[in-house]
């Protein structure tokens, strides 16, 4: 008899935990959707920039390898899992790398590491907060190119 009430009590606790877990999940989804609205225009603009880079198939494969080396992943699964701001950051860094890849600086990309890319992005973010930057990808590209030139001549 005591064992039965113990099982019932455990089941009741499990039900409460499950219900609170569902609340947390729906809250997280709501937060994701809210963030999604905030960054939607920026993300569409960056996706367009990436998709319209007009690369030939071979160059596209080479660029994908470069993103892989830099650990820049943009799969649909990541879109669902990452916070929107983290996804925006990934898209922005990818757009920056794409813009360098489509330039004469392409062959200097091996001087770039994932950590350095993040450091440059953080520096860009600090500048962007204090300055009105009309063409963010071009500005970020300028920072990347300056860094790559500095590394190539060092």
Order of alpha helices (4+ residues) and beta strands (2+ residues): alpha-alpha-alpha-alpha-alpha-alpha
